[in-house]
């Protein structure tokens, strides 16, 4: 019976102030919803150990991440095998590397593959499916025999490719398909959604020399290991460290190049972590930010409920005077929190689910072109997220319900009944209020500064001047089949084989440029805006004492007459021509920045440079033949990107894969078709993929960071809303509580402005403390991201000026409005305010 | 001490105060005409809700009158703006409240000093001297650094009296100054008011305690928002002890 009365009373109290109830529920929903959303993202993408169909986590074992070029490094399979045998901590270890395979061609009997298609291929050891615990739905997985020297070429299809390109043909197993111009037999089809280890569309066997090597080789692969049930990741890390020390002398002797610049080699990482090493700190920052927002939400709800209790102190005092048991009073206070937090929790669940659905769509759209979305990046609300929600709701009920209950019970009821007020707030309450306001200021400052920095940096990267014209430019990757265009290394045919490859590109260039809608065509190993990573070079006669004190540049291969298609121009010297095509020709072009900085006398042409690294200097001296306009390779947002660029003629190198950029007139769709037609004309076996306009090409590598930045912005806006509402509620509550004090001051003759100034000064003090701590904390967090991101100066300036200004305006307004409201009361009313 | 022969300090003419709540008008005070000379000691009495505290609020410029005129020291203060009223409250009027109304975050000395800090014509040194004098007058000089919560009710009211007299106001307005005190402390406070009156202060006190009213020299009785009696108290009744 009493429960029914209490619930009825609670409902009446909540309905009495519907705006208050709605606001409190909204704050809970936002705080919990964002927490749930971020937890699901972080759990799916980073923190939840990858187990696939096994019971123990998978571990990635590979060489130290290359921060200079921002890519994962493979290790010698021999060392991976040695490590496995020595540690004895894994049930199984598989090896793989990833690449692209061109499937089909003009002669394909499958009409969908008559225009060759690019597949994300994973070259793997036979046990890859066993380690994942997943078996094909059709046919079989790999067997050791598939890896023997001379074994028939076989491969396994992913479900999606089987559906898309083979019409879900139930008799696909046993059919042959041309892969890189060589026939290969389909032996199996994997289940839907399986693209382990990352984004595989087909699986092919590794070469025989990768498996069971008996000595160190130049081969490289990634390792995936499954932990034994009794093994820990810490044991693996310790074992890897010890193994590195043990093999270092051997590596120093013959395989120095395997070591990173600071001498590190193998590393072990939780599987998901390994795939986002460069962004790990950003995810951690997101986690911190979301935690801070949850804290803000808790503070706000507590504060709102506290304000409510303050309004009801007299009523509570009367209840106590009438003999209500304390337990029942606490329960009555808790019921309101229970209702608010549970309703907020339900809304939070809906918000989070909707947010994840939208995020999935964004992620899918981001990866449409390159099809390289790791398979586990499929966001969903997992059972652990629901558990988190329940735990959070319970904690929130405890925090937001008990605090006000304790506050109301700790009051002097007799005094409250006898004389509602005693002037100012109690010292404890005032101090707690100040601490809460400072916390709100500093938390919102941290979130907003980080969000602004990341967003402005991301926006700057997208709109930065990369030194090229991107308008009406279409880009794509062109790949030759290594089987059809082999290079017979270290033979008399090598040079001609390389020239043959290059000629294929020139043939395509000629065909394209003959089309009326195409102005010019460029071929480069990486187009400006992409690429990144630098290598050191020594200027003849000006060698630095230490190799890494020499200048450095990004190096790209380029076809003749490639500059005009992307709006670059020759500043000095000559373009690449027939002279650079000769066997052994060693010419180089540098960009204007290198020329200005290292050859200020305008004397770059004719100078010679050579590559240097930790292992020594190359014997090949390259002669500078020209200077081209400046470009920027890689996103301006990434620390590995380069503004020093040098170019080599591709002719006598004959790369098997290049980027093509077309400057065209007309519409993009027509040019895409024209490009496909040209490829078909030149060689239908050529792979052409990742077709996109130049702006999308530049933005592609930063899409993840930009997506996370948008989440940060959302967090920032929410934090600002929470902080603004919280600070307003706090100020309003504190000022309302001091109504009588204000009445006294005014009765004693204080002008209105003095009263306003009194509150403003208090707010300014709190602002100064909150902002000082907040700015320092956010800079500390941002500094952890600078390993992988270049934070633009504009973003620092904007965030460190605009965010404090915004918060200052917010706090002063939140103080001014309630102060002004109280000041409007006549002193006689203020003195008798209850 | 002089009374009727002294100049007029307060003159109320046809004063009205109407409260409006939910479109309902409540006439708290109606047709109030009153003269108070400098040095007078007046008690305003009447039953609860008769309008005596409202009258005191209007006298103290804590509220706006609805109609009529209020002259304080021959200056019309009926239609002043908020800051002008605050200025006059600060320099000309001293308040003593039933609930003491000390600010709990401020020490005894700071509470007494508070109204003086709003005055630009008083230096810091002068303020300190005035605070010390006022506290000495109420015998609270030994408690300057205490907070209100560390004082008894009687002590708090003595500090409130010190705050009221520190700036040498033209008139002291006391609203039920003994209402929250026990009889011993109430007597002490009343003795303090007597003493201030002896020294020439003009005091206007609201009370519904006949023993307190009898300490004043003149009593104004209010009923239903109107002055129904205004008479001199005889010395006999004034001599009645509490």
Boltz contact constraints between the chains, C-beta under 6 A:
constraints:
  - contact:
      token1: [A, 419]
      token2: [B, 99]
      max_distance: 6.0
  - contact:
      token1: [A, 422]
      token2: [B, 104]
      max_distance: 6.0
  - contact:
      token1: [A, 423]
      token2: [B, 103]
      max_distance: 6.0
  - contact:
      token1: [A, 423]
      token2: [B, 104]
      max_distance: 6.0
  - contact:
      token1: [A, 424]
      token2: [B, 103]
      max_distance: 6.0
  - contact:
      token1: [A, 424]
      token2: [B, 104]
      max_distance: 6.0
  - contact:
      token1: [A, 424]
      token2: [B, 105]
      max_distance: 6.0
  - contact:
      token1: [A, 741]
      token2: [B, 103]
      max_distance: 6.0
  - contact:
      token1: [A, 744]
      token2: [B, 101]
      max_distance: 6.0
  - contact:
      token1: [A, 747]
      token2: [B, 62]
      max_distance: 6.0
  - contact:
      token1: [A, 747]
      token2: [B, 95]
      max_distance: 6.0
  - contact:
      token1: [A, 748]
      token2: [B, 114]
      max_distance: 6.0
  - contact:
      token1: [A, 748]
      token2: [B, 115]
      max_distance: 6.0
  - contact:
      token1: [A, 749]
      token2: [B, 86]
      max_distance: 6.0
  - contact:
      token1: [A, 749]
      token2: [B, 89]
      max_distance: 6.0
  - contact:
      token1: [A, 749]
      token2: [B, 90]
      max_distance: 6.0
  - contact:
      token1: [A, 749]
      token2: [B, 115]
      max_distance: 6.0
  - contact:
      token1: [A, 749]
      token2: [B, 118]
      max_distance: 6.0
  - contact:
      token1: [A, 750]
      token2: [B, 118]
      max_distance: 6.0
  - contact:
      token1: [A, 751]
      token2: [B, 83]
      max_distance: 6.0
  - contact:
      token1: [A, 751]
      token2: [B, 86]
      max_distance: 6.0
  - contact:
      token1: [A, 752]
      token2: [B, 82]
      max_distance: 6.0
  - contact:
      token1: [A, 826]
      token2: [B, 63]
      max_distance: 6.0
  - contact:
      token1: [A, 827]
      token2: [B, 62]
      max_distance: 6.0
  - contact:
      token1: [A, 828]
      token2: [B, 57]
      max_distance: 6.0
  - contact:
      token1: [A, 828]
      token2: [B, 62]
      max_distance: 6.0
  - contact:
      token1: [A, 828]
      token2: [B, 63]
      max_distance: 6.0
